[in-house]
Amino acid sequence: MLVTDSKELLPIFIAGERRLGRGDESATLYPATGEVVARLRAPSAADVAEAIVAADHAFRTSGWAQRKPHERAAVLHRVAALIRGRAEPLAQRQRLDNGKPISETRNLVASAAATFQFFAAALETMEETITPSRGDFMTMSVYEPMGVVAAITPWNSPIASEAQKLAPALAAGNAVIVKPAEVTPLMALELAAICEEAGVPRGIVSVLPGRGSVIGDAITKHPLVKRVSFTGGTSTGKHIARIAADKMMPVSLELGGKSATMVLEDADLDHAVNGVLYGIFSSSGESCIAGSRLFVARKLYAAFMERLAAKAAALRVGDPADERTQMGPLITGKHRDSIEGYVKLGLSEGGKLLAGGRRPEGMLYDRGNYYLPTILEGLRNSDQVVQQEIFGPVLVAMPFDTEEDLLAQANDSIYALAAGIWTRDYKKAWRIGRAVQAGTVWINTYKQFSISTPFGGWRDSGLGREKGRLGIQQYMEQKSLYWGLNDAPLPWAN
C-alpha cells in the first residue's frame, strides 16, 4: 500500500533504537507514479555520532565479536530464513522503493537471502593458518574483527547491495553502520529489523538514511569508523578515498562502469542478441555493469543491429507491478532528464537513433519516470556519450574490423568494471577474455552473478573486491602470532 495521505513518519535505526531522526524530513516516492511511499526524518549530526559511539560500545561489550564462528553463523542462517519467509512482502516493498519490476525485485530478495546463507557457511568453515616455521618458534596467521565499519549503498539494487556488505561485516564480528541511498531507505531498515529479530545484539546495526554529502561524510570522517565499503558514483568514491587516506583507513569502492560487449563474427546470434539486450536494458540500464558499449564484427553489423533494434523496440516498458514488465521507470525525474541530455549529446556528436530516444506515451506513463530502450550508432569510441557513464537504458553500437582494433577500443576507457564476449571459438574467448581490462568478464552470457565469486573493478571502477569466501576477511585485520619453542633463553642478552 502507498502511504499517500499519512503524515506519520517512519522511524529509523539509531544506536539500537527505532526512533525518528532529528534531521531534515524527506519522502521516498514510487518512481512509477510519484506517490509517497514513506516519510522519514534523516539523522542529525548528533544522531550519527550517537549511532557510531553506540556501535563501538556494542562491539566491545555485547559479546558479538567474541562468539564462536558457528554461533555467529547460526544468526546469519536465521537472517536468511527470515528473508525467505517474508520474500513476497519484501519484494513488493523493494518495488515501491525504487520502481524495479516485481520479477526483478523477487530475484533481489532471493539474492539477499542467499548472501547471508553463503557467508554463514563461509564463516563456519573459515580457517586460520599455521605458517611454515623459520626458526625455534611456531607461527600462526589469524584474523580479528575491526570494530565499527560502514556500508554505504546505492539506490539501484538496495536489498542485494546491503546484504553483500552487511552479511560479511557481521560474519567478521563487527558493528555496522548502514547508510542507504537517500531515495531508497526502506530495504536497509527492513534488513536491520530482521537482523535484530534473528539475534544480532542491539546496537550492532544502525541504519542512517540521508544525503551522502552530509550523512555519508560524517560517517566516513568519524574516528571510530575503521572501514568503509561504498558502492556508487566514481566522484563520490574518490572523495571517500581522500578522507580514508587521511585516516589511514581501508576502503572498498565499487564505482562506475562503461562496459564493453563484443560480438565476434562467429557468435551465436540468438544468444548474442538476447544477451546484449539483457545486459543493457534490464534494470532500465541503471546498473554499474550494464553493457553500454557494443562492438560488433563489421561483417555482422548491419544484420545484427537490425535484429537488435527490432527486439529492443518490442521490450515491455510498463508498470513494475505487472509480471510481464521487462523495464520499469527510472529512479527519479531528475535522472531521466540527465539521460535525455546524454541522448541529445550523442545526436549532436553525430549519432543516429536506431531505437527509442524518447519517453513512452500514454496514461500509464504520464506520472512515472519512464524512458524507452535507446540505441545509438554512428559514433566514435572517443565521443563523450561513448566514454561517460549514462546509467540508463542507452546503448551505443560500433563496428570493429580486427581483434587488435576491438581490444584497443574496448580498453580505451577510464572504467574497467565488466565486459562481455560472444563467440563460439573458445580460444578467442580465452585470448580476448584475458586481454580485456575488466574486473568481470562474461563469455556467451551477461550479468550473471554468484556470491561465491569475487567482484570489483579496476581504474575508475573502484578498489578492492566483494563476495567470495575471502569477502569476510575484507572486514577483518590480519594478525601474526609467534609461539616460542626454544628450550634455552634467547642468546642475545647473554
C-alpha positions as CSV (number, residue, x, y, z in Angstrom):
1,M,0.0,0.0,0.0
2,L,1.2,3.5,-0.8
3,V,1.3,5.9,2.2
4,T,-0.1,8.8,0.2
5,D,-2.2,10.6,2.9
6,S,-0.4,9.7,6.1
7,K,1.6,12.2,8.0
8,E,3.2,9.5,10.1
9,L,7.0,9.4,10.0
10,L,8.9,6.2,9.6
11,P,11.4,5.6,12.4
12,I,15.0,4.7,11.6
13,F,17.6,2.6,13.5
14,I,19.8,4.8,15.7
15,A,22.0,3.2,18.3
16,G,19.9,0.1,18.6
17,E,16.6,2.0,18.9
18,R,13.8,2.6,16.4
19,R,13.2,6.3,16.6
20,L,12.8,9.4,14.4
21,G,15.9,11.2,13.2
22,R,16.5,14.8,14.2
23,G,17.5,15.9,10.7
24,D,15.5,17.0,7.7
25,E,12.2,15.4,6.7
26,S,12.1,13.6,3.3
27,A,9.8,11.3,1.4
28,T,10.5,8.3,-0.7
29,L,8.5,8.3,-3.9
30,Y,7.3,5.4,-6.1
31,P,9.0,6.1,-9.4
32,A,6.1,4.7,-11.4
33,T,3.6,7.2,-10.1
34,G,5.3,9.8,-8.0
35,E,3.2,8.9,-5.0
36,V,4.7,8.9,-1.5
37,V,5.7,5.5,-0.1
38,A,7.0,6.7,3.2
39,R,8.1,9.8,5.1
40,L,11.0,10.0,7.5
41,R,13.5,12.3,9.2
42,A,17.1,11.9,8.4
43,P,19.5,11.6,11.3
44,S,21.2,14.8,12.5
45,A,25.0,15.0,13.0
46,A,24.4,14.3,16.7
47,D,22.4,11.1,15.7
48,V,25.2,10.0,13.5
49,A,27.8,10.4,16.3
50,E,25.5,8.7,18.8
51,A,25.0,5.7,16.5
52,I,28.7,5.3,15.9
53,V,29.6,5.6,19.6
54,A,26.8,3.1,20.5
55,A,28.1,0.7,17.8
56,D,31.6,0.9,19.2
57,H,30.2,0.2,22.7
58,A,28.1,-2.7,21.4
59,F,31.1,-4.1,19.6
60,R,33.2,-4.0,22.8
61,T,30.5,-5.2,25.3
62,S,27.8,-7.2,23.6
63,G,29.9,-10.3,23.0
64,W,29.1,-10.4,19.3
65,A,32.8,-10.3,18.3
66,Q,33.7,-13.0,20.9
67,R,31.1,-15.5,19.8
68,K,32.4,-18.6,18.1
69,P,32.2,-18.5,14.3
70,H,29.5,-21.2,14.3
71,E,27.4,-19.2,16.8
72,R,27.5,-16.0,14.6
73,A,26.9,-18.3,11.6
74,A,23.7,-19.6,13.2
75,V,22.4,-16.0,13.4
76,L,23.2,-15.3,9.8
77,H,21.3,-18.5,8.8
78,R,18.3,-17.2,10.7
79,V,18.5,-13.9,8.8
80,A,18.4,-15.9,5.6
81,A,15.4,-17.9,6.7
82,L,13.5,-14.8,7.8
83,I,14.2,-13.1,4.5
84,R,12.9,-16.2,2.6
85,G,9.8,-16.4,4.9
86,R,9.0,-12.8,4.0
87,A,10.1,-12.9,0.4
88,E,7.0,-11.6,-1.3
89,P,6.3,-8.6,1.1
90,L,10.0,-7.6,0.8
91,A,9.9,-7.9,-3.0
92,Q,6.8,-5.7,-3.1
93,R,8.4,-3.2,-0.7
94,Q,11.6,-3.1,-2.9
95,R,9.4,-2.5,-6.0
96,L,7.9,0.6,-4.3
97,D,11.3,1.7,-3.1
98,N,12.9,2.0,-6.5
99,G,10.4,1.1,-9.2
100,K,12.1,-2.1,-10.4
101,P,9.7,-4.7,-12.0
102,I,8.4,-7.2,-9.5
103,S,10.0,-10.1,-11.2
104,E,13.4,-8.5,-10.7
105,T,12.8,-7.5,-7.0
106,R,11.9,-11.1,-6.2
107,N,15.3,-12.1,-7.6
108,L,17.0,-9.4,-5.5
109,V,15.3,-10.6,-2.3
110,A,16.3,-14.2,-3.1
111,S,19.9,-13.0,-3.7
112,A,19.9,-11.3,-0.3
113,A,18.9,-14.5,1.5
114,A,21.5,-16.5,-0.4
115,T,24.2,-13.9,0.5
116,F,23.5,-14.4,4.2
117,Q,23.4,-18.1,3.8
118,F,26.7,-18.2,1.9
119,F,28.6,-16.0,4.4
120,A,27.2,-18.1,7.3
121,A,28.7,-21.2,5.6
122,A,31.9,-19.4,4.7
123,L,32.3,-18.2,8.3
124,E,31.7,-21.6,9.8
125,T,34.3,-23.1,7.6
126,M,36.9,-20.3,7.5
127,E,40.3,-21.5,8.5
128,E,43.2,-19.7,10.1
129,T,46.7,-20.7,9.2
130,I,49.8,-22.2,10.8
131,T,52.5,-20.9,8.6
132,P,55.8,-22.7,7.8
133,S,58.3,-22.3,10.7
134,R,61.6,-20.5,10.0
135,G,63.1,-20.9,13.5
136,D,62.6,-22.2,17.0
137,F,59.0,-21.0,17.1
138,M,55.6,-21.8,15.6
139,T,53.9,-19.1,13.5
140,M,50.2,-18.5,13.0
141,S,48.1,-16.1,10.9
142,V,44.7,-15.2,12.5
143,Y,42.0,-12.6,11.8
144,E,40.3,-10.2,14.2
145,P,37.2,-8.0,13.6
146,M,37.9,-4.3,13.0
147,G,35.2,-2.7,15.2
148,V,32.8,-0.3,13.6
149,V,32.6,-0.5,9.8
150,A,30.3,1.4,7.4
151,A,28.3,0.2,4.4
152,I,27.2,2.9,2.0
153,T,24.9,1.5,-0.5
154,P,23.3,2.7,-3.9
155,W,19.7,3.0,-4.9
156,N,19.6,0.7,-7.9
157,S,19.6,-2.7,-6.0
158,P,19.2,-1.9,-2.3
159,I,18.4,-5.2,-0.6
160,A,21.0,-7.1,-2.6
161,S,23.8,-4.5,-2.2
162,E,23.1,-4.1,1.5
163,A,23.2,-7.8,2.1
164,Q,26.5,-8.1,0.2
165,K,28.1,-5.7,2.7
166,L,26.1,-6.4,5.9
167,A,26.5,-10.2,5.8
168,P,30.3,-10.4,5.7
169,A,30.8,-7.5,8.0
170,L,28.6,-9.1,10.6
171,A,30.1,-12.5,10.0
172,A,33.5,-11.0,10.8
173,G,32.2,-9.9,14.2
174,N,31.9,-6.1,13.5
175,A,29.3,-3.5,14.3
176,V,27.9,-2.0,11.1
177,I,26.6,1.5,10.2
178,V,24.5,1.2,7.1
179,K,24.0,4.4,5.0
180,P,21.4,3.6,2.3
181,A,20.8,6.0,-0.6
182,E,18.6,8.9,0.3
183,V,15.9,8.0,-2.2
184,T,15.8,4.2,-1.2
185,P,16.0,3.8,2.6
186,L,13.3,1.2,3.1
187,M,15.1,-2.1,2.5
188,A,18.0,-1.3,4.8
189,L,15.5,-0.6,7.6
190,E,13.8,-3.9,6.8
191,L,17.1,-5.8,7.0
192,A,18.1,-4.1,10.3
193,A,14.9,-5.3,11.9
194,I,15.4,-8.8,10.5
195,C,18.9,-8.9,11.9
196,E,17.7,-7.9,15.3
197,E,15.0,-10.5,15.2
198,A,17.5,-13.1,14.2
199,G,19.7,-12.4,17.2
200,V,22.2,-9.7,16.3
201,P,22.7,-7.8,19.5
202,R,21.1,-4.4,19.9
203,G,23.3,-1.5,18.7
204,I,25.4,-3.7,16.4
205,V,23.4,-2.5,13.4
206,S,22.3,1.1,12.8
207,V,20.7,2.5,9.6
208,L,21.2,6.2,8.9
209,P,19.5,7.3,5.7
210,G,20.0,10.7,4.2
211,R,22.1,12.8,1.9
212,G,25.5,11.3,1.2
213,S,27.3,14.6,1.3
214,V,26.0,15.1,4.9
215,I,25.4,11.7,6.5
216,G,28.0,9.7,4.4
217,D,30.6,12.3,5.1
218,A,30.0,12.4,8.8
219,I,30.2,8.6,9.0
220,T,33.4,8.3,6.8
221,K,35.2,11.0,8.8
222,H,34.3,9.6,12.3
223,P,37.5,8.3,14.0
224,L,35.7,5.2,15.4
225,V,34.8,4.0,11.9
226,K,37.5,1.6,10.8
227,R,36.5,0.7,7.3
228,V,34.1,2.0,4.6
229,S,32.6,-0.2,1.9
230,F,31.0,2.0,-0.7
231,T,29.0,1.3,-3.9
232,G,28.1,4.3,-6.0
233,G,29.4,7.0,-8.3
234,T,33.1,7.4,-9.1
235,S,33.4,11.0,-7.9
236,T,31.9,10.2,-4.5
237,G,34.2,7.1,-4.3
238,K,37.3,9.3,-4.9
239,H,36.1,11.7,-2.2
240,I,35.7,8.8,0.3
241,A,39.2,7.6,-0.7
242,R,40.7,11.0,0.1
243,I,39.1,11.0,3.5
244,A,40.3,7.4,4.1
245,A,43.8,8.3,3.1
246,D,44.0,11.0,5.9
247,K,42.7,8.4,8.4
248,M,44.8,5.5,7.0
249,M,41.6,3.6,6.8
250,P,41.0,0.8,4.3
251,V,38.1,1.1,1.9
252,S,36.3,-1.0,-0.7
253,L,35.0,1.1,-3.6
254,E,32.7,-0.4,-6.3
255,L,32.2,2.5,-8.7
256,G,31.1,3.3,-12.2
257,G,31.3,1.4,-15.5
258,K,31.1,1.8,-19.2
259,S,31.3,-1.9,-20.0
260,A,32.1,-3.3,-23.5
261,T,30.1,-6.1,-25.1
262,M,31.9,-7.7,-28.0
263,V,30.0,-9.7,-30.7
264,L,32.5,-11.7,-32.8
265,E,31.9,-12.9,-36.3
266,D,31.3,-16.5,-35.3
267,A,28.8,-15.6,-32.4
268,D,25.5,-17.5,-31.9
269,L,23.3,-14.5,-32.9
270,D,20.2,-15.7,-31.0
271,H,22.2,-15.8,-27.8
272,A,24.1,-12.6,-28.5
273,V,21.0,-10.5,-29.4
274,N,19.2,-11.6,-26.2
275,G,22.3,-11.3,-24.1
276,V,23.1,-7.8,-25.3
277,L,19.5,-6.7,-24.7
278,Y,19.6,-8.1,-21.2
279,G,23.0,-6.7,-20.4
280,I,22.0,-3.1,-21.1
281,F,18.2,-2.8,-20.7
282,S,17.4,-5.0,-17.7
283,S,17.1,-2.8,-14.6
284,S,16.3,0.0,-17.0
285,G,20.1,0.3,-17.6
286,E,20.5,1.6,-14.0
287,S,23.4,-0.8,-13.4
288,C,27.1,-0.2,-13.0
289,I,27.9,-3.3,-15.0
290,A,25.5,-2.5,-17.9
291,G,26.9,-3.5,-21.3
292,S,26.6,0.0,-22.6
293,R,29.3,0.0,-25.3
294,L,28.6,-2.6,-28.1
295,F,31.2,-3.6,-30.6
296,V,30.1,-5.9,-33.4
297,A,32.2,-7.5,-36.2
298,R,31.7,-5.4,-39.3
299,K,30.5,-8.3,-41.5
300,L,27.7,-9.0,-39.0
301,Y,27.0,-5.4,-38.0
302,A,24.1,-4.4,-40.3
303,A,22.1,-7.7,-39.8
304,F,22.8,-7.8,-36.1
305,M,21.8,-4.3,-35.5
306,E,18.5,-4.7,-37.4
307,R,17.6,-7.7,-35.2
308,L,18.7,-5.9,-32.0
309,A,16.8,-2.7,-32.7
310,A,13.6,-4.6,-33.5
311,K,13.8,-6.6,-30.3
312,A,14.6,-3.5,-28.3
313,A,11.5,-1.8,-29.6
314,A,9.4,-4.8,-28.6
315,L,10.6,-4.8,-24.9
316,R,7.7,-4.3,-22.5
317,V,8.1,-1.0,-20.7
318,G,5.5,-0.5,-18.0
319,D,4.0,-1.0,-14.6
320,P,6.5,-2.6,-12.2
321,A,3.7,-4.5,-10.5
322,D,2.9,-6.3,-13.8
323,E,4.5,-9.7,-14.0
324,R,5.1,-9.2,-17.8
325,T,7.0,-5.9,-17.4
326,Q,10.7,-6.0,-18.6
327,M,11.6,-2.4,-18.0
328,G,10.1,-0.2,-15.3
329,P,10.6,3.6,-14.7
330,L,13.9,5.3,-13.9
331,I,14.6,6.3,-10.3
332,T,13.7,10.0,-10.5
333,G,12.6,12.6,-12.9
334,K,15.9,14.4,-12.5
335,H,17.8,11.2,-13.5
336,R,15.6,10.8,-16.6
337,D,16.4,14.4,-17.5
338,S,20.1,13.5,-17.3
339,I,19.6,10.6,-19.6
340,E,17.7,12.7,-22.1
341,G,20.6,15.1,-22.0
342,Y,23.1,12.4,-22.9
343,V,20.9,11.2,-25.8
344,K,20.8,14.8,-27.1
345,L,24.6,15.0,-26.7
346,G,25.0,11.8,-28.7
347,L,22.9,13.1,-31.5
348,S,24.9,16.3,-31.6
349,E,28.1,14.3,-31.8
350,G,26.8,12.6,-35.0
351,G,24.9,9.7,-33.6
352,K,21.8,8.2,-35.2
353,L,18.9,6.7,-33.4
354,L,18.1,3.1,-34.1
355,A,15.5,2.7,-31.3
356,G,13.9,4.7,-28.5
357,G,15.3,8.1,-27.8
358,R,12.1,9.4,-26.1
359,R,9.6,9.0,-23.4
360,P,6.8,6.5,-24.0
361,E,3.3,8.0,-24.5
362,G,0.0,7.1,-22.8
363,M,-1.8,7.4,-19.5
364,L,0.3,4.7,-17.9
365,Y,3.5,6.7,-18.4
366,D,2.3,10.2,-17.6
367,R,3.1,10.3,-13.9
368,G,6.2,8.0,-13.9
369,N,9.8,8.4,-14.9
370,Y,9.7,6.2,-18.0
371,Y,12.1,6.2,-20.9
372,L,12.3,3.9,-23.9
373,P,15.2,1.5,-24.5
374,T,17.5,3.5,-26.8
375,I,20.2,2.5,-29.3
376,L,22.6,5.0,-30.9
377,E,25.0,4.3,-33.7
378,G,27.4,6.3,-35.9
379,L,29.6,7.4,-33.0
380,R,33.3,7.0,-32.3
381,N,34.6,5.4,-29.2
382,S,36.2,8.7,-28.3
383,D,32.9,10.6,-28.3
384,Q,31.7,11.9,-24.9
385,V,28.4,9.9,-24.9
386,V,30.5,6.7,-25.5
387,Q,33.0,7.4,-22.8
388,Q,30.8,8.8,-20.0
389,E,28.6,6.6,-17.8
390,I,25.0,7.3,-18.5
391,F,23.5,4.9,-16.0
392,G,20.3,4.4,-18.0
393,P,18.8,2.5,-21.0
394,V,21.1,3.8,-23.7
395,L,23.3,1.6,-25.8
396,V,26.0,2.9,-28.2
397,A,26.9,0.5,-31.0
398,M,30.0,0.5,-33.2
399,P,31.5,-1.9,-35.7
400,F,35.1,-3.3,-35.5
401,D,37.4,-4.8,-38.1
402,T,40.1,-6.8,-36.3
403,E,40.7,-8.3,-32.9
404,E,43.5,-5.8,-32.3
405,D,41.1,-2.9,-33.2
406,L,38.5,-4.4,-30.9
407,L,40.7,-4.7,-27.8
408,A,42.2,-1.2,-28.4
409,Q,38.7,0.3,-28.3
410,A,37.3,-1.9,-25.5
411,N,40.2,-1.0,-23.3
412,D,40.1,2.7,-24.1
413,S,38.1,3.8,-21.1
414,I,38.7,5.2,-17.7
415,Y,36.4,2.4,-16.4
416,A,37.2,-1.2,-16.2
417,L,34.4,-3.0,-14.4
418,A,32.9,-5.6,-16.7
419,A,32.9,-6.9,-20.3
420,G,31.1,-9.4,-22.4
421,I,32.3,-11.7,-25.2
422,W,30.1,-13.5,-27.7
423,T,31.9,-16.2,-29.8
424,R,31.8,-19.9,-30.5
425,D,35.6,-20.1,-30.5
426,Y,36.9,-21.0,-27.0
427,K,40.4,-20.0,-27.9
428,K,39.3,-16.5,-29.0
429,A,37.2,-16.2,-25.8
430,W,40.2,-17.1,-23.7
431,R,42.5,-14.8,-25.5
432,I,40.2,-11.8,-25.5
433,G,38.9,-12.5,-22.0
434,R,42.5,-12.3,-20.7
435,A,43.4,-9.2,-22.7
436,V,40.3,-7.1,-22.0
437,Q,40.8,-4.9,-18.9
438,A,37.9,-5.5,-16.6
439,G,37.1,-7.0,-13.2
440,T,34.5,-9.4,-14.5
441,V,34.3,-10.9,-18.0
442,W,31.2,-12.8,-19.2
443,I,31.6,-15.2,-22.1
444,N,28.4,-16.1,-24.0
445,T,26.3,-14.8,-21.2
446,Y,26.0,-11.5,-19.3
447,K,25.0,-10.0,-16.0
448,Q,25.0,-13.4,-14.2
449,F,26.3,-13.4,-10.6
450,S,27.5,-15.8,-7.9
451,I,28.0,-14.7,-4.3
452,S,30.9,-17.2,-4.3
453,T,32.9,-15.3,-7.0
454,P,34.8,-12.1,-6.1
455,F,33.5,-8.9,-7.8
456,G,35.1,-5.4,-8.3
457,G,36.7,-3.2,-10.8
458,W,40.0,-1.6,-12.0
459,R,40.9,2.0,-12.5
460,D,38.0,4.4,-12.0
461,S,35.7,1.5,-11.5
462,G,37.0,1.0,-8.0
463,L,39.3,-0.6,-5.4
464,G,39.0,-4.0,-3.6
465,R,36.7,-6.9,-4.1
466,E,33.4,-8.1,-2.5
467,K,31.9,-11.5,-2.4
468,G,33.7,-14.8,-2.3
469,R,35.0,-16.8,0.7
470,L,37.6,-14.2,1.4
471,G,34.9,-11.5,1.5
472,I,34.7,-11.8,5.2
473,Q,38.4,-11.1,5.6
474,Q,37.9,-7.7,3.9
475,Y,36.2,-6.7,7.2
476,M,39.0,-8.1,9.5
477,E,42.5,-7.3,10.5
478,Q,45.2,-9.9,9.9
479,K,47.4,-10.7,12.9
480,S,50.5,-12.9,13.2
481,L,51.3,-14.9,16.3
482,Y,54.7,-16.4,17.2
483,W,55.0,-19.2,19.8
484,G,58.5,-19.6,21.1
485,L,59.6,-23.3,21.3
486,N,63.2,-22.8,22.3
487,D,64.4,-24.6,25.4
488,A,67.2,-22.1,26.2
489,P,66.7,-18.3,26.7
490,L,67.3,-16.1,23.7
491,P,71.1,-15.8,23.4
492,W,71.4,-12.1,22.6
493,A,71.3,-10.9,26.2
494,N,73.9,-13.4,27.4
